[in-house]
């Protein structure tokens, strides 16, 4: 059983995890997914400072992308993920 982000998710983009999510999804397909369930949730932040603090440990690309939310409050970033039974 695998829980992982789905490629194309907004959260994957802002977290700069495209290069991790895509190969993971491809590997699951190679193993053969017997059953899957997709979930959609949200990453929520009170303000840009809270978001920037989260992204600070991620790296430069994430921080750059988070600038899109500069000055924002009540930030909501959609996140899709999947539970797959291989």
Secondary structure, DSSP 8 states (H G I E B T S, - for coil): -EEEE-TT-HHHHHTT-HHHHHHHHHHHHHH--SEEEEEEEEEEEEEHHHHHHHHHTT-HHHHHHHGGGTT-EEEEEEEEEEEEE-
